[in-house]
Amino acid sequence: MRIVEYDRAAAVSYAETWAFSRNPAYYDFSGLGGDCTSFVSQCLYAGSGIMNYPDWYYRSSYDRSPSWAGVDELYAFLINNEGVGPFAIETDPDEMQPGDVIQLGRQDGTWYHTLLVVGTYPTIYVAAHTNDAFMRPLHSYDFYAARYLHIEGVRVW
């Protein structure tokens, strides 16, 4: 297995294309708790070009990994992934780059929202689904905690 560069521009381009609509190739989870993490997974796939079966993949709404659309599950996949696909480290806000991932949390310790970083100057800008957004300043969200996930690369065979 080798590590290749994550295509940040492709991830951001995908986010720009689909931020205010839905790609018909993917189920819209808005009515089932939110589409935010599935949207970010789609962006990550656009930037990585590879899914990880069985840990992070999507074939249909009924044939997908929990990490594709679950906030905590995507975090666990990105941080712990030693197989193919994208992998990340948790870092500081000033280390964020376009194509990275941010997750928002409540004071009770639950994590509820996943965002894709699409810009970093002069502040962090994000794209999201559920409450659709592109180039929305991170500071405009009301949150107690945040996890900043820097995509380090993509493992391929």
Disulfide bonds with the S-S distance in Angstrom:
none
